């Protein structure tokens, strides 16, 4: 079954267990959980917990739900591990470069505007507290955007609901972030298609077979703009305040949970080809990097990811779920 959430669509495919499952009740529970996560973490809802925190001008502890603390805490862990390449306070820079709700700017931001915005950005400006759950900002104008990790968290929450109903075989996807468990009814592995990262194309580069793991992909080939012959990607490096300019065009990450895969896909996309694989190996992640080179697209993978790859050979009949 399908539904909408977080400005995109979710898909759930499941293998029914021996006992009867009330699919309507499961979908209702999933929709309610996703709506609750939106009310906690969406910057597009003015009354969400994170929107109210962003408007709060104080610098003492601000009460939020345990879910928000969990997601923000996980984000800070990845930020510390990557020296700030992943940073949920990057929202002001994303907006400045025209990749936020307000749309494209009339001109490329000036160095002065970037420098002014960078003062508001930095994972060290955000603190989390477990008990009682709360966030705290060290500048009144800090703005937190959890969109680079919240979809992965939501996928994990759907998976938990399915398991509570006795479902052991499933595939859950929200906007390209995927988690699987078990196998399909015919005993085969879940097959996830990864898109070829070329602007203006819709083609599958490869297929990944999953059994009990999560997959997230981040790329720069869909959301970008060009001005005076120069290309500006939506992938903003919080450390420089500017769109990344390296050759890495797509990163796919395998991890045990989707929240981890989601955050690390964004982080590695910012880090670039020289650092992404080394960082992935250091943290036990399996990744596929697609790099733009003069001779065309070049793929680099960790051994664990390579073992899961199946080429989408022409004429080969199979069924898989496409990640776009």
C-alpha positions as a printed Julia matrix, in Angstrom:
324×3 Matrix{Float64}:
  0.0     0.0     0.0
  0.93    3.63   -0.48
  0.49    7.04    1.09
  1.91   10.55    1.23
  4.16   12.05    3.86
  6.94   14.64    4.19
  6.23   16.08    0.76
  6.74   12.73   -0.95
  5.24    9.24   -1.13
  5.76    6.18    1.01
  5.46    2.58   -0.12
  5.01   -0.53    2.0
  5.26   -4.04    0.57
  4.86   -6.89    3.01
  4.78  -10.65    3.19
  1.81  -11.62    5.31
  2.67  -13.86    8.28
  0.84  -17.09    9.05
 -1.61  -15.21   11.29
 -4.14  -12.84    9.79
 -3.08   -9.19    9.43
 -5.62   -6.37    9.27
 -4.01   -4.33    6.51
 -6.43   -1.44    6.89
 -5.59   -1.18   10.6
 -1.85   -1.38    9.87
 -2.07    1.39    7.27
 -4.12    3.55    9.63
 -1.52    3.12   12.35
  1.3     3.93    9.94
 -0.46    7.07    8.66
 -1.07    8.23   12.23
  2.59    7.68   13.15
  3.83    9.56   10.09
  1.47   12.45   10.82
  2.82   12.6    14.37
  6.43   12.7    13.09
  5.5    15.55   10.76
  3.99   17.47   13.67
  7.27   17.01   15.5
  9.88   17.59   12.8
  8.49   19.39    9.74
  9.79   22.9     9.08
  6.86   23.35    6.68
  4.36   23.16    9.55
  4.49   26.41   11.56
  3.21   24.7    14.71
  5.52   21.68   14.62
  7.88   21.2    17.55
 10.94   22.06   15.48
  9.31   25.17   13.96
  8.39   26.44   17.43
 11.94   25.78   18.61
 13.33   27.66   15.6
 11.18   30.69   16.44
 12.16   30.6    20.11
 14.62   33.4    20.83
 15.77   32.14   24.23
 18.87   30.11   24.94
 17.63   27.93   27.77
 16.25   24.4    27.39
 13.17   24.09   25.15
 10.94   21.07   25.8
 10.4    18.73   22.84
  9.37   15.1    22.4
 11.72   12.19   22.98
 11.57   11.47   19.22
 12.97   14.89   18.34
 15.77   14.46   20.89
 16.57   11.01   19.5
 16.79   12.26   15.9
 18.68   15.45   16.8
 21.06   13.44   18.97
 21.77   10.99   16.15
 22.38   13.94   13.82
 24.91   15.45   16.23
 26.77   12.14   16.41
 27.2    12.11   12.63
 28.19   15.8    12.75
 30.94   15.08   15.26
 32.13   12.05   13.25
 32.39   14.1    10.04
 33.72   17.33   11.56
 30.54   19.14   10.56
 30.05   17.86    7.0
 26.59   16.83    8.21
 24.84   19.59   10.13
 21.13   20.06   10.84
 21.71   23.79   11.46
 22.62   24.33    7.77
 19.08   25.52    6.89
 19.9    29.26    6.66
 22.58   28.52    4.05
 20.25   26.21    2.11
 17.67   29.0     2.02
 20.28   31.61    1.06
 21.32   29.59   -1.99
 17.69   29.19   -3.07
 17.06   25.53   -2.21
 14.52   26.27    0.52
 10.8    27.13    0.43
 11.39   30.64   -0.95
 12.95   29.36   -4.2
 15.86   30.53   -6.32
 17.62   33.85   -5.62
 17.89   36.5    -8.31
 21.67   36.28   -8.1
 24.35   34.11   -6.54
 24.8    35.16   -2.88
 27.67   37.5    -2.13
 30.62   36.43    0.0
 29.38   38.85    2.67
 25.93   37.25    2.73
 27.46   33.76    2.97
 29.77   34.85    5.82
 26.87   36.42    7.71
 24.79   33.28    7.33
 27.65   31.01    8.43
 27.65   32.69   11.84
 24.28   31.03   12.46
 25.44   27.58   11.32
 27.37   25.01   13.32
 26.42   21.82   15.1
 28.13   23.12   18.23
 25.35   25.72   18.49
 22.81   22.98   19.26
 22.56   20.86   22.41
 20.25   17.97   23.31
 19.05   16.62   26.65
 17.43   13.22   27.17
 15.68   13.75   30.5
 13.47   15.63   30.37
 13.73   15.76   26.56
 14.75   19.2    25.34
 16.86   21.15   22.86
 18.94   24.24   23.46
 20.46   26.75   21.05
 23.53   28.83   21.8
 22.42   31.61   19.46
 18.9    32.96   19.32
 18.79   32.73   15.51
 19.87   29.08   15.16
 17.57   27.21   12.76
 17.31   23.41   12.84
 16.17   21.37    9.83
 15.93   17.59   10.33
 14.91   16.78    6.76
 18.21   15.02    5.97
 17.58   12.41    8.67
 13.84   12.44    9.5
 12.74   10.33    6.51
 15.11    7.58    7.56
 13.76    7.74   11.11
 10.2     7.5     9.77
 11.1     4.42    7.71
 12.45    2.75   10.86
  9.24    3.62   12.73
  7.08    2.03   10.02
  9.26   -1.08   10.18
  8.71   -1.25   13.93
  4.92   -1.08   13.45
  5.04   -3.93   10.93
  7.11   -6.08   13.27
  4.67   -5.39   16.11
  1.96   -6.89   13.88
  4.02  -10.01   13.29
  5.26   -9.07    9.81
  8.76  -10.41    9.26
  9.1    -9.85    5.51
  8.72   -6.28    4.24
 10.09   -3.42    2.18
  9.44    0.15    3.36
 10.38    3.24    1.35
  9.92    6.98    1.86
 11.26    9.27   -0.85
 14.04    6.88   -1.81
 15.07    5.79    1.71
 14.49    2.05    2.09
 14.47   -0.63    4.77
 13.86   -4.33    4.26
 13.48   -7.48    6.32
 13.12  -11.14    5.44
 12.44  -12.2     1.88
  9.75  -11.96   -0.74
  7.03  -14.65   -0.96
  9.03  -16.64   -3.52
 12.03  -16.7    -1.18
 14.1   -14.23   -3.19
 15.81  -11.16   -1.78
 14.31   -7.71   -2.06
 15.73   -5.97   -5.15
 16.15   -2.18   -5.06
 17.01   -0.27   -8.23
 19.37    2.7    -7.91
 18.94    5.45  -10.49
 21.72    6.42  -12.86
 22.74    9.92  -11.65
 22.38   11.87  -14.88
 20.23   15.0   -15.15
 17.36   14.64  -17.6
 17.54   10.84  -17.64
 15.44    8.15  -15.98
 17.5     4.98  -16.09
 18.6     2.35  -13.6
 22.33    2.07  -12.98
 22.24   -1.07  -10.86
 20.15   -3.22   -8.55
 20.97   -3.95   -4.91
 19.75   -7.11   -3.18
 18.8    -6.5     0.43
 18.03   -8.82    3.32
 17.41   -7.02    6.6
 19.31   -3.83    5.81
 18.55   -0.22    4.93
 19.56    1.83    1.89
 19.67    5.6     1.38
 20.88    7.59   -1.61
 21.94   11.23   -1.9
 22.81   12.97   -5.18
 23.31   16.33   -6.85
 21.86   15.55  -10.27
 18.21   16.54   -9.72
 18.28   19.69   -7.59
 20.68   22.34   -8.9
 20.77   25.57  -10.87
 23.15   27.1   -13.37
 24.17   30.73  -13.6
 26.72   32.25  -15.98
 27.84   28.79  -17.01
 28.48   27.6   -13.46
 26.59   24.79  -11.76
 25.37   25.13   -8.16
 24.27   21.96   -6.35
 21.72   21.78   -3.52
 24.36   19.91   -1.5
 25.69   22.71    0.72
 28.89   22.2     2.69
 28.17   23.68    6.15
 31.88   24.2     6.69
 32.3    26.53    3.7
 28.78   27.84    3.3
 28.82   27.02   -0.41
 27.51   24.26   -2.71
 29.96   21.41   -3.11
 32.07   21.49   -6.28
 33.64   18.04   -6.37
 32.93   15.2    -8.78
 30.83   13.0    -6.49
 27.32   12.95   -7.97
 25.64   10.15   -6.01
 26.23    8.21   -2.8
 24.25    5.15   -1.7
 24.74    3.86    1.84
 23.84    0.49    3.37
 23.33    0.39    7.14
 21.41   -1.62    9.71
 18.86    1.15   10.24
 17.53    3.73    7.8
 18.11    6.79   10.0
 21.84    6.03    9.98
 21.88    5.4     6.22
 19.94    8.62    5.55
 22.25   10.89    7.54
 25.46    9.3     6.26
 24.37    9.5     2.61
 24.09   13.27    3.0
 27.36   13.53    4.93
 29.36   11.52    2.4
 27.83   13.5    -0.47
 29.24   16.65    1.12
 32.65   15.11    1.88
 33.35   14.22   -1.74
 35.07   11.3    -3.48
 38.45   11.55   -1.78
 37.05   11.26    1.74
 33.74    9.4     1.37
 35.04    5.83    1.03
 37.67    6.23    3.73
 35.1     7.68    6.12
 32.63    4.9     5.29
 35.2     2.21    6.03
 36.15    3.92    9.28
 32.54    3.77   10.47
 31.64    0.34    9.11
 29.34    1.54    6.33
 28.94   -0.1     2.94
 28.7     2.5     0.17
 28.48    3.02   -3.57
 29.95    6.27   -4.9
 29.26    7.46   -8.45
 31.87   10.0    -9.55
 31.78   12.34  -12.54
 35.06   12.02  -14.44
 36.18   13.32  -17.85
 35.71    9.84  -19.28
 32.2     9.51  -17.77
 30.71    8.08  -14.6
 33.01    5.96  -12.46
 31.75    3.75   -9.64
 33.65    3.07   -6.42
 32.3     0.73   -3.73
 33.2    -0.95   -0.5
 33.4    -4.78   -0.74
 30.2    -5.19    1.29
 28.19   -3.06   -1.13
 29.77   -4.67   -4.18
 28.64   -8.07   -2.94
 25.02   -6.87   -3.04
 25.15   -5.35   -6.54
 23.38   -6.91   -9.49
 23.69   -5.22  -12.85
 20.5    -4.29  -14.65
 21.34   -6.28  -17.73
 19.25   -5.67  -20.82
 16.79   -8.46  -21.41
 17.01   -9.83  -17.89
 13.51  -10.28  -16.51
 13.15   -9.37  -12.86
 11.08   -7.3   -10.48
 12.57   -4.62   -8.29
 11.62   -1.42   -6.52
 13.1     1.72   -8.05
 14.77    4.36   -5.87
 14.61    7.74   -7.61
